[in-house]
Amino acid sequence: MASSISTDVVPPKSLAIAMPDDPLKRDIQNPILFECAWEVANKVGGIYTVIKTKVPVTMQTYGDRYTLIGPLIYKTAPMEVETQEPTDPALVATLQSMRAQGVKCLYGRWLIEGAPRVLLFDTGSQYHRLDEWKADLWNLAGIPSPPNDHETNETIVFGYLVAWFLGEYVAHKAHTAVVAHFHEWQAGLAIPLARKRHIDVTTVFTTHATLLGRYLCAGSVDFYNNLSYFDVDHEAGKRGIYHRYCIERAAAHCADVFTTVSGITAWESEHLLKRKPDGVLPNGLNVVKFQAMHEFQNLHATSKEKINEFVRGHFYGHYDFDLENTIYMFTAGRYEYRNKGVDMFIESLARLNHRLQQSQSKTTVIAFIIMPAATNSYTIEALKGQAVMKQLRDTVTEVQARVGARLFEHAARFHGEGRTVVAPEDLLSAEDQVLLKRRIFALKRHTLPPIVTHNMADDSSDPILNQLRRVRLFNTPGDRVKVIFHPEFLNSNNPILGLDYEEFVRGCHLGVFPSYYEPWGYTPAECTVMGIPSVTTNLSGFGCFMEDSIHNPSDEGIYIIDRRTTSIDDSVNALANSMFDFVRKTRRQRINQRNRVERLSPLLDWKNLGLEYEKARMLALRRAYPDAFIGADEDNGEDVEWGFGEFPVSVQASPRLRISGLATPGDLGTLTEEMQRLETSDYRGHWSRTGEDDEDEYPFPLVMKVRSRASSVMSGASTPGGGAFKSLSEHDLQKADAALSQVNGVSTASPAA
């Protein structure tokens, strides 16, 4: 086993040049940014959406100084990337050197909005070095790696390739600061490698969910009430993910700046990864604002009519309810039965059904569950329903045309004498009547409408189907709540429900996402941007963010269920009550609420949330090069446009954004004050289990806390370029004392004043 990096993997010249004598040589005003993730040009999950939607705002700031790094997946890369040759001399030299040693890579433009530069590495081209790199990883960081874990093997090869690239690049680019931003543990291995190799690169690590948190919540564990008591090494080992956990923890500890996507994930990370995050970087979306408020309402009506078509076919033979008095609810996401709160959703639907029956309501609720699962095919009943309804529609269209022709002919022959009104028997021929009867009789059905649209691979043990059977939601005529489980992601080519996901969401009335473990929650965020009310919980990052950002979220169409401080039964009742209150709203009230929800979309726009990413990178540069910032104005916020801009003038009252508590984006005064404070950055999220203020909280918006790079690294290895630590001047100490006195309520005014 090799105890150090072999010279043919990382040339000695790279290590030598990566340590300049004068750390201030590097230009920190125009840094180079590399953003690294396993889902760059490789759609796997939600991080793909995060990176793809964030690209336009990042390109506005960095332009061609921004490059994304990811794995080369030959199946998708040709469709995602347009190949180009690099123009940066340092990048050209780096890639030539790596290719000369057998590394295969693809460089070009990612074919998305913004067209960023992208660099994809083929991990397979360096698998012959896997054993050597595994041994080096053990000797360097004490991280084990089992032989048969393919995902970890890919992570190790990818991490070493990225560290190799960064070492080569900063050696050639000796006078410009380089910031590398990593997402999740699959991309994070390069961080401890860069630190141990003393590569002069500034690092930011963002975790979107902890590995151990996902595994613990997937089981029947009281996660949040026992978060501070878990033996993390034991729990990770028991679940066979200790080596992955070690990589994630090493990345968190070795990064210059460590961030998460929400306050509740920050709390989780502090206990499971044993490092307090430096701040919160919420996930955003690209918000497209309509010129007129009624435009998105028209989209809702159009999409709803497409869902109506599906419902008519699915419930043929039992279609005895009024679609104009029907509410469409849905939940969607990965099939994580407990984490996504599907168990709570179904139980609440059963209670809602009972309350609607007791109140003799005429409103029908149709609840969709859109979660991919193992299936064999579509059910015959689901296909037959759409087929017979299509036949009926085609027949009616034909008869309509013939009746119209006869009516026109009769009117054209009128000469002022005879009957002006045509008898129905003259318009509808015997042949037409027989044809219509045949189509109507085909709608007869002796079974109930199915609760699932597919033949499940394991019907008897499927958790969703078993709970639907337990609560007896079988789509009977007496049920006011009908359920449709669609175990497949939506797309417009679907033969029974042919809508894209966005179309489907726009056509529904309410999204319900009562998650137990949800670090952020893109599904309710997407509903908000599309003007659809949603239900979430205070255990999701999105729920905490909205709870902190606006007063009375339920008035704005964001219903937040308490799953943290109440019992399960009380939480289920609260969800059932929220749905029942929504069902009782009039059509006018629902339209008004959709307008209110849509007006919250600027809160989730990358144009505003992208600012937090930029602040995290600047904080990383301050920690890596503190000498470069000595004497600089610490405020540095005068020329920056903080805030979310003005809400458009309309008939709707503006949502009441919070002034106290969490600094609401858009509040210029609060944001500027946050940048100036010298106290420990208080994070005002509501995820804390106690009602008392916690001075050790996580800042959002992120606060520029400047500390030495070495203080954030447990290994003690200091990356060159950090600069020598210099003590504060007397003037600095006086400013700090004055600020802290104000925080503690002590007047700093002089006696003369």
SEBARO-193981 format. One line per 5 residues: number of its first residue (from 1); their letters; for each residue x, y, z of C-alpha. Coordinates in steps of 0.2 Angstrom, whole numbers, padded with zeros to 4 digits, always signed. Layout:
<sekes>
NUM) a) X/Y/Z  ...;
</sekes>
This chain:
<sekes>
1) massi) +0000/+0000/+0000  +0006/+0017/-0004  +0007/+0029/+0010  +0006/+0045/+0000  +0000/+0051/-0017;
6) stdvv) +0011/+0043/-0031  +0020/+0055/-0043  +0011/+0048/-0058  -0006/+0053/-0051  -0002/+0070/-0045;
11) ppksl) +0014/+0077/-0052  +0026/+0084/-0039  +0027/+0100/-0049  +0009/+0103/-0045  +0011/+0102/-0027;
16) aiamp) +0026/+0114/-0027  +0018/+0128/-0037  +0002/+0127/-0027  +0011/+0135/-0012  +0015/+0152/-0017;
21) ddplk) +0026/+0162/-0005  +0015/+0177/-0005  -0004/+0172/-0003  -0009/+0190/-0007  -0004/+0186/-0025;
26) rdiqn) -0020/+0179/-0029  -0034/+0191/-0036  -0049/+0189/-0024  -0059/+0202/-0034  -0062/+0191/-0049;
31) pilfe) -0061/+0173/-0042  -0063/+0157/-0053  -0078/+0147/-0047  -0079/+0128/-0049  -0096/+0120/-0044;
36) cawev) -0095/+0101/-0042  -0109/+0088/-0040  -0113/+0071/-0045  -0129/+0077/-0053  -0121/+0090/-0065;
41) ankvg) -0128/+0085/-0082  -0134/+0069/-0074  -0152/+0069/-0068  -0153/+0058/-0052  -0163/+0068/-0040;
46) giytv) -0167/+0085/-0033  -0149/+0092/-0033  -0150/+0091/-0052  -0164/+0104/-0051  -0155/+0115/-0038;
51) iktkv) -0140/+0116/-0049  -0149/+0118/-0066  -0161/+0131/-0060  -0147/+0141/-0051  -0135/+0142/-0066;
56) pvtmq) -0143/+0158/-0074  -0140/+0169/-0059  -0123/+0162/-0056  -0118/+0165/-0074  -0124/+0183/-0072;
61) tygdr) -0111/+0185/-0058  -0096/+0175/-0065  -0099/+0172/-0083  -0085/+0162/-0091  -0076/+0161/-0074;
66) ytlig) -0089/+0148/-0069  -0087/+0130/-0073  -0097/+0115/-0067  -0088/+0098/-0064  -0097/+0081/-0064;
71) pliyk) -0096/+0063/-0069  -0096/+0058/-0087  -0111/+0047/-0091  -0111/+0042/-0109  -0129/+0038/-0109;
76) tapme) -0135/+0056/-0106  -0119/+0067/-0109  -0122/+0068/-0129  -0139/+0075/-0126  -0134/+0087/-0111;
81) vetqe) -0117/+0094/-0117  -0111/+0102/-0133  -0093/+0098/-0134  -0081/+0113/-0136  -0062/+0116/-0134;
86) ptdpa) -0057/+0126/-0118  -0049/+0144/-0121  -0042/+0147/-0103  -0023/+0143/-0105  -0022/+0136/-0088;
91) lvatl) -0037/+0124/-0091  -0030/+0119/-0108  -0013/+0114/-0099  -0022/+0105/-0085  -0033/+0094/-0096;
96) qsmra) -0018/+0091/-0108  -0008/+0085/-0093  -0022/+0074/-0086  -0026/+0066/-0103  -0008/+0062/-0106;
101) qgvkc) -0009/+0051/-0091  -0025/+0042/-0097  -0039/+0053/-0090  -0054/+0054/-0101  -0065/+0069/-0100;
106) lygrw) -0078/+0080/-0109  -0077/+0099/-0109  -0091/+0110/-0117  -0107/+0119/-0114  -0121/+0112/-0104;
111) liega) -0137/+0114/-0115  -0148/+0123/-0102  -0153/+0141/-0099  -0137/+0151/-0096  -0126/+0138/-0106;
116) prvll) -0112/+0136/-0093  -0095/+0128/-0096  -0095/+0110/-0090  -0081/+0098/-0087  -0086/+0079/-0085;
121) fdtgs) -0073/+0066/-0079  -0075/+0048/-0085  -0072/+0038/-0069  -0070/+0022/-0078  -0054/+0028/-0086;
126) qyhrl) -0045/+0028/-0069  -0053/+0012/-0061  -0035/+0004/-0063  -0030/+0016/-0049  -0044/+0012/-0037;
131) dewka) -0035/+0001/-0025  -0020/+0013/-0024  -0032/+0027/-0021  -0041/+0017/-0008  -0025/+0013/+0001;
136) dlwnl) -0020/+0032/+0000  -0037/+0037/+0007  -0035/+0025/+0022  -0017/+0031/+0026  -0021/+0050/+0023;
141) agips) -0038/+0051/+0032  -0042/+0034/+0040  -0057/+0032/+0029  -0061/+0013/+0025  -0069/+0008/+0009;
146) ppndh) -0077/-0010/+0006  -0073/-0018/-0010  -0091/-0021/-0017  -0099/-0004/-0014  -0100/+0003/-0032;
151) etnet) -0107/+0020/-0027  -0092/+0022/-0015  -0080/+0016/-0028  -0087/+0029/-0040  -0086/+0043/-0027;
156) ivfgy) -0067/+0039/-0023  -0062/+0039/-0041  -0072/+0055/-0044  -0065/+0063/-0029  -0047/+0059/-0033;
161) lvawf) -0049/+0065/-0051  -0057/+0082/-0045  -0043/+0084/-0032  -0030/+0080/-0046  -0038/+0093/-0057;
166) lgeyv) -0039/+0107/-0044  -0020/+0104/-0040  -0015/+0105/-0058  -0026/+0120/-0061  -0021/+0131/-0047;
171) ahkah) -0003/+0127/-0051  -0005/+0135/-0068  -0017/+0149/-0062  -0006/+0156/-0049  -0012/+0173/-0048;
176) tavva) -0031/+0171/-0046  -0041/+0164/-0032  -0051/+0148/-0035  -0067/+0144/-0026  -0073/+0126/-0027;
181) hfhew) -0091/+0123/-0021  -0096/+0105/-0018  -0113/+0097/-0016  -0116/+0081/-0006  -0104/+0067/+0000;
186) qagla) -0102/+0060/-0018  -0093/+0075/-0023  -0086/+0080/-0007  -0071/+0068/-0006  -0060/+0081/-0015;
191) iplar) -0061/+0093/+0000  -0051/+0083/+0013  -0039/+0078/-0001  -0036/+0096/-0006  -0033/+0101/+0012;
196) krhid) -0021/+0087/+0015  -0012/+0091/-0001  -0011/+0109/+0003  -0019/+0114/-0013  -0022/+0133/-0013;
201) vttvf) -0041/+0132/-0017  -0055/+0139/-0006  -0069/+0126/-0003  -0087/+0127/+0001  -0097/+0111/+0006;
206) tthat) -0116/+0111/+0005  -0126/+0096/+0012  -0144/+0094/+0006  -0147/+0080/+0018  -0136/+0070/+0029;
211) llgry) -0134/+0051/+0025  -0137/+0045/+0042  -0152/+0056/+0044  -0160/+0048/+0029  -0157/+0030/+0035;
216) lcags) -0162/+0034/+0053  -0179/+0042/+0047  -0182/+0028/+0035  -0184/+0016/+0051  -0196/+0019/+0065;
221) vdfyn) -0185/+0030/+0075  -0190/+0046/+0085  -0177/+0055/+0075  -0179/+0073/+0081  -0182/+0070/+0100;
226) nlsyf) -0166/+0059/+0100  -0155/+0068/+0089  -0143/+0074/+0102  -0141/+0056/+0109  -0137/+0045/+0094;
231) dvdhe) -0120/+0036/+0094  -0116/+0041/+0076  -0102/+0029/+0073  -0112/+0015/+0080  -0128/+0019/+0070;
236) agkrg) -0118/+0022/+0054  -0109/+0005/+0056  -0125/-0004/+0060  -0133/+0002/+0044  -0117/-0002/+0033;
241) iyhry) -0114/+0016/+0028  -0099/+0020/+0040  -0087/+0023/+0026  -0099/+0034/+0017  -0103/+0043/+0033;
246) ciera) -0084/+0046/+0036  -0082/+0054/+0018  -0097/+0066/+0022  -0090/+0070/+0039  -0073/+0073/+0032;
251) aahca) -0079/+0085/+0019  -0089/+0095/+0032  -0075/+0097/+0043  -0061/+0101/+0030  -0072/+0114/+0020;
256) dvftt) -0068/+0132/+0023  -0087/+0136/+0024  -0100/+0122/+0028  -0118/+0126/+0024  -0135/+0117/+0023;
261) vsgit) -0151/+0120/+0014  -0162/+0124/+0029  -0162/+0127/+0047  -0168/+0110/+0052  -0155/+0102/+0042;
266) awese) -0142/+0113/+0050  -0148/+0107/+0067  -0147/+0089/+0061  -0129/+0092/+0053  -0122/+0099/+0069;
271) hllkr) -0127/+0083/+0079  -0123/+0070/+0066  -0108/+0078/+0057  -0102/+0086/+0072  -0099/+0103/+0064;
276) kpdgv) -0110/+0118/+0066  -0114/+0125/+0049  -0109/+0142/+0045  -0126/+0146/+0037  -0141/+0141/+0027;
281) lpngl) -0142/+0142/+0008  -0161/+0139/+0004  -0165/+0131/-0013  -0174/+0142/-0026  -0183/+0141/-0042;
286) nvvkf) -0183/+0152/-0058  -0199/+0161/-0056  -0208/+0167/-0072  -0220/+0181/-0068  -0235/+0183/-0079;
291) qamhe) -0239/+0200/-0086  -0257/+0199/-0080  -0263/+0190/-0064  -0277/+0181/-0073  -0265/+0172/-0085;
296) fqnlh) -0260/+0158/-0072  -0278/+0156/-0067  -0282/+0152/-0085  -0268/+0139/-0085  -0276/+0131/-0070;
301) atske) -0293/+0130/-0079  -0285/+0123/-0094  -0275/+0110/-0084  -0290/+0106/-0073  -0300/+0101/-0088;
306) kinef) -0287/+0088/-0094  -0288/+0080/-0076  -0307/+0080/-0078  -0305/+0070/-0094  -0295/+0057/-0084;
311) vrghf) -0307/+0057/-0070  -0323/+0054/-0081  -0314/+0038/-0088  -0307/+0032/-0072  -0324/+0033/-0063;
316) yghyd) -0335/+0027/-0077  -0350/+0018/-0071  -0349/+0027/-0055  -0347/+0045/-0061  -0361/+0052/-0051;
321) fdlen) -0353/+0068/-0044  -0351/+0085/-0050  -0334/+0090/-0057  -0338/+0108/-0054  -0340/+0104/-0036;
326) tiymf) -0324/+0093/-0035  -0308/+0097/-0026  -0291/+0089/-0033  -0278/+0086/-0020  -0261/+0077/-0022;
331) tagry) -0245/+0072/-0015  -0230/+0067/-0025  -0211/+0063/-0023  -0200/+0048/-0020  -0208/+0033/-0013;
336) eyrnk) -0203/+0036/+0005  -0219/+0030/+0014  -0214/+0037/+0031  -0202/+0051/+0027  -0214/+0059/+0014;
341) gvdmf) -0229/+0058/+0027  -0239/+0047/+0015  -0245/+0037/+0031  -0251/+0053/+0039  -0259/+0059/+0022;
346) iesla) -0270/+0043/+0020  -0275/+0043/+0038  -0281/+0061/+0037  -0290/+0058/+0021  -0300/+0044/+0030;
351) rlnhr) -0305/+0057/+0044  -0309/+0070/+0031  -0320/+0057/+0022  -0329/+0054/+0038  -0332/+0073/+0042;
356) lqqsq) -0338/+0076/+0025  -0351/+0062/+0026  -0356/+0068/+0043  -0359/+0086/+0037  -0368/+0079/+0022;
361) skttv) -0357/+0089/+0010  -0360/+0088/-0008  -0342/+0092/-0012  -0331/+0077/-0018  -0312/+0076/-0015;
366) iafii) -0301/+0066/-0027  -0284/+0063/-0019  -0269/+0058/-0031  -0254/+0049/-0024  -0240/+0051/-0037;
371) mpaat) -0225/+0040/-0032  -0215/+0029/-0042  -0215/+0010/-0037  -0212/-0007/-0045  -0226/-0011/-0057;
376) nsyti) -0229/-0024/-0070  -0241/-0014/-0082  -0257/-0003/-0082  -0273/-0011/-0075  -0286/-0017/-0087;
381) ealkg) -0299/-0007/-0079  -0289/+0009/-0080  -0286/+0007/-0098  -0303/+0002/-0102  -0310/+0017/-0093;
386) qavmk) -0301/+0029/-0104  -0305/+0019/-0119  -0324/+0018/-0117  -0324/+0037/-0112  -0315/+0040/-0128;
391) qlrdt) -0327/+0030/-0138  -0342/+0039/-0130  -0334/+0056/-0134  -0330/+0051/-0152  -0348/+0045/-0155;
396) vtevq) -0356/+0060/-0147  -0345/+0071/-0159  -0351/+0061/-0174  -0369/+0062/-0169  -0366/+0081/-0165;
401) arvga) -0360/+0084/-0183  -0375/+0074/-0191  -0387/+0083/-0180  -0379/+0100/-0185  -0380/+0096/-0203;
406) rlfeh) -0399/+0091/-0202  -0403/+0107/-0192  -0394/+0118/-0205  -0403/+0109/-0219  -0420/+0112/-0211;
411) aarfh) -0416/+0131/-0208  -0410/+0133/-0226  -0426/+0126/-0233  -0437/+0138/-0223  -0448/+0149/-0234;
416) gegrt) -0459/+0158/-0222  -0471/+0144/-0221  -0472/+0128/-0210  -0464/+0125/-0194  -0449/+0135/-0188;
421) vvape) -0445/+0123/-0173  -0438/+0106/-0178  -0444/+0091/-0169  -0430/+0081/-0160  -0435/+0065/-0169;
426) dllsa) -0431/+0074/-0185  -0414/+0078/-0179  -0409/+0062/-0170  -0411/+0047/-0182  -0414/+0029/-0176;
431) edqvl) -0396/+0025/-0181  -0389/+0038/-0170  -0400/+0033/-0155  -0394/+0015/-0157  -0376/+0020/-0158;
436) lkrri) -0378/+0031/-0142  -0387/+0017/-0133  -0373/+0005/-0137  -0360/+0017/-0130  -0370/+0021/-0114;
441) falkr) -0373/+0003/-0110  -0354/+0000/-0112  -0352/+0011/-0097  -0361/-0001/-0085  -0349/-0008/-0072;
446) htlpp) -0350/-0021/-0059  -0334/-0017/-0049  -0329/-0001/-0040  -0317/+0011/-0048  -0299/+0005/-0044;
451) ivthn) -0288/+0014/-0031  -0272/+0011/-0041  -0269/+0013/-0060  -0256/-0001/-0061  -0253/-0019/-0057;
456) madds) -0241/-0018/-0043  -0226/-0030/-0042  -0230/-0033/-0024  -0248/-0029/-0021  -0250/-0038/-0005;
461) sdpil) -0236/-0029/+0005  -0236/-0012/-0003  -0238/+0000/+0012  -0249/+0013/+0003  -0261/+0000/-0003;
466) nqlrr) -0262/-0009/+0013  -0266/+0007/+0023  -0279/+0012/+0010  -0287/-0005/+0013  -0285/-0003/+0032;
471) vrlfn) -0295/+0014/+0032  -0307/+0007/+0019  -0305/+0020/+0006  -0312/+0010/-0009  -0320/+0023/-0020;
476) tpgdr) -0337/+0018/-0015  -0352/+0029/-0021  -0354/+0035/-0003  -0336/+0040/-0001  -0334/+0059/-0002;
481) vkvif) -0315/+0056/-0003  -0309/+0046/-0018  -0291/+0040/-0020  -0281/+0037/-0035  -0263/+0029/-0033;
486) hpefl) -0252/+0032/-0048  -0236/+0023/-0045  -0226/+0031/-0059  -0220/+0049/-0063  -0231/+0059/-0074;
491) nsnnp) -0227/+0063/-0093  -0237/+0069/-0108  -0235/+0052/-0116  -0244/+0043/-0102  -0259/+0033/-0110;
496) ilgld) -0271/+0036/-0096  -0265/+0052/-0087  -0256/+0061/-0101  -0250/+0077/-0092  -0233/+0083/-0088;
501) yeefv) -0230/+0086/-0069  -0231/+0105/-0071  -0248/+0104/-0080  -0254/+0092/-0067  -0249/+0103/-0052;
506) rgchl) -0257/+0118/-0061  -0273/+0109/-0063  -0275/+0103/-0045  -0282/+0114/-0030  -0271/+0109/-0016;
511) gvfps) -0254/+0100/-0014  -0252/+0090/+0003  -0234/+0086/+0009  -0234/+0081/+0027  -0216/+0076/+0027;
516) yyepw) -0207/+0069/+0043  -0190/+0071/+0035  -0188/+0084/+0022  -0172/+0094/+0022  -0180/+0107/+0010;
521) gytpa) -0195/+0101/+0000  -0196/+0106/-0019  -0214/+0100/-0021  -0222/+0113/-0010  -0210/+0126/-0017;
526) ectvm) -0215/+0122/-0035  -0234/+0123/-0030  -0230/+0140/-0023  -0222/+0147/-0038  -0237/+0140/-0049;
531) gipsv) -0250/+0148/-0037  -0256/+0132/-0030  -0259/+0132/-0011  -0250/+0118/-0001  -0249/+0109/+0015;
536) ttnls) -0231/+0106/+0023  -0224/+0103/+0040  -0213/+0112/+0052  -0201/+0097/+0050  -0197/+0102/+0032;
541) gfgcf) -0185/+0115/+0027  -0198/+0124/+0016  -0210/+0124/+0030  -0198/+0132/+0042  -0192/+0145/+0029;
546) medsi) -0210/+0150/+0025  -0215/+0150/+0044  -0200/+0162/+0047  -0203/+0173/+0032  -0221/+0178/+0033;
551) hnpsd) -0234/+0180/+0047  -0249/+0168/+0047  -0244/+0157/+0032  -0261/+0149/+0031  -0269/+0166/+0026;
556) egiyi) -0257/+0166/+0011  -0261/+0148/+0006  -0246/+0139/+0015  -0253/+0127/+0028  -0240/+0122/+0041;
561) idrrt) -0244/+0107/+0051  -0235/+0105/+0068  -0226/+0088/+0068  -0213/+0093/+0081  -0221/+0097/+0097;
566) tsidd) -0238/+0088/+0096  -0243/+0069/+0096  -0246/+0060/+0079  -0264/+0059/+0082  -0265/+0078/+0085;
571) svnal) -0255/+0081/+0069  -0266/+0070/+0059  -0282/+0079/+0066  -0273/+0096/+0062  -0270/+0090/+0044;
576) ansmf) -0288/+0084/+0042  -0295/+0101/+0049  -0284/+0111/+0036  -0290/+0100/+0022  -0308/+0101/+0028;
581) dfvrk) -0307/+0120/+0030  -0300/+0121/+0012  -0314/+0110/+0005  -0327/+0122/+0013  -0320/+0137/+0003;
586) trrqr) -0330/+0145/-0011  -0323/+0145/-0028  -0321/+0164/-0026  -0311/+0161/-0010  -0300/+0148/-0019;
591) inqrn) -0296/+0160/-0033  -0292/+0173/-0021  -0280/+0162/-0011  -0271/+0156/-0027  -0268/+0174/-0031;
596) rverl) -0260/+0176/-0013  -0249/+0161/-0015  -0243/+0166/-0032  -0237/+0183/-0024  -0225/+0173/-0013;
601) splld) -0215/+0167/-0027  -0202/+0181/-0026  -0197/+0173/-0009  -0191/+0158/-0019  -0183/+0166/-0034;
606) wknlg) -0165/+0162/-0037  -0163/+0180/-0041  -0164/+0183/-0023  -0159/+0167/-0015  -0143/+0166/-0026;
611) leyek) -0136/+0180/-0016  -0134/+0168/-0001  -0123/+0157/-0012  -0112/+0172/-0016  -0110/+0177/+0002;
616) armla) -0105/+0160/+0007  -0091/+0160/-0007  -0085/+0177/-0001  -0085/+0171/+0017  -0074/+0156/+0011;
621) lrray) -0062/+0169/+0003  -0061/+0179/+0019  -0056/+0164/+0029  -0044/+0158/+0016  -0036/+0175/+0013;
626) pdafi) -0039/+0185/+0029  -0024/+0197/+0025  -0032/+0202/+0009  -0047/+0209/+0018  -0038/+0218/+0032;
631) gaded) -0042/+0237/+0032  -0057/+0233/+0020  -0074/+0240/+0024  -0083/+0226/+0034  -0100/+0232/+0029;
636) ngedv) -0097/+0231/+0011  -0116/+0230/+0008  -0119/+0248/+0002  -0116/+0244/-0016  -0126/+0227/-0015;
641) ewgfg) -0144/+0226/-0019  -0151/+0216/-0005  -0169/+0211/-0004  -0183/+0203/-0014  -0189/+0219/-0023;
646) efpvs) -0206/+0226/-0023  -0222/+0216/-0023  -0233/+0220/-0039  -0248/+0232/-0036  -0264/+0222/-0037;
651) vqasp) -0280/+0220/-0028  -0273/+0207/-0016  -0266/+0214/+0000  -0247/+0211/+0001  -0242/+0196/+0012;
656) rlris) -0235/+0202/+0030  -0217/+0198/+0029  -0209/+0196/+0046  -0199/+0211/+0052  -0193/+0203/+0069;
661) glatp) -0186/+0186/+0071  -0178/+0179/+0055  -0172/+0194/+0044  -0184/+0193/+0029  -0176/+0194/+0012;
666) gdlgt) -0181/+0211/+0006  -0179/+0220/+0022  -0164/+0231/+0018  -0161/+0238/+0035  -0161/+0221/+0044;
671) lteem) -0150/+0213/+0031  -0137/+0228/+0033  -0138/+0226/+0051  -0135/+0208/+0050  -0119/+0211/+0040;
676) qrlet) -0113/+0224/+0053  -0116/+0214/+0069  -0101/+0207/+0078  -0110/+0195/+0090  -0112/+0176/+0087;
681) sdyrg) -0124/+0175/+0072  -0141/+0171/+0079  -0151/+0160/+0068  -0169/+0163/+0071  -0177/+0147/+0064;
686) hwsrt) -0191/+0139/+0073  -0184/+0122/+0072  -0176/+0122/+0090  -0186/+0111/+0102  -0186/+0124/+0116;
691) gedde) -0195/+0140/+0116  -0180/+0150/+0122  -0168/+0159/+0110  -0152/+0149/+0106  -0137/+0159/+0104;
696) deypf) -0129/+0145/+0094  -0140/+0145/+0079  -0137/+0146/+0060  -0138/+0162/+0051  -0150/+0165/+0036;
701) plvmk) -0146/+0177/+0028  -0128/+0171/+0030  -0118/+0182/+0041  -0100/+0186/+0036  -0091/+0179/+0052;
706) vrsra) -0072/+0180/+0048  -0062/+0167/+0057  -0045/+0159/+0053  -0046/+0144/+0041  -0037/+0133/+0053;
711) ssvms) -0050/+0135/+0066  -0063/+0126/+0055  -0052/+0110/+0052  -0051/+0097/+0065  -0035/+0089/+0057;
716) gastp) -0024/+0104/+0060  -0018/+0104/+0042  -0018/+0122/+0036  -0020/+0126/+0018  -0007/+0138/+0011;
721) gggaf) -0014/+0154/+0006  -0023/+0157/+0022  -0010/+0170/+0027  -0003/+0174/+0044  -0015/+0178/+0058;
726) kslse) -0014/+0196/+0064  -0021/+0203/+0080  -0035/+0216/+0080  -0030/+0234/+0082  -0036/+0244/+0097;
731) hdlqk) -0049/+0253/+0085  -0056/+0236/+0080  -0058/+0231/+0099  -0067/+0247/+0103  -0079/+0244/+0089;
736) adaal) -0082/+0226/+0095  -0085/+0231/+0113  -0097/+0245/+0107  -0107/+0233/+0097  -0108/+0219/+0110;
741) sqvng) -0113/+0232/+0123  -0128/+0237/+0112  -0133/+0219/+0110  -0133/+0216/+0129  -0143/+0231/+0131;
746) vstas) -0129/+0242/+0139  -0129/+0260/+0133  -0113/+0265/+0124  -0116/+0283/+0124  -0102/+0294/+0132;
751) paa) -0107/+0304/+0148  -0105/+0320/+0138  -0119/+0314/+0126;
</sekes>
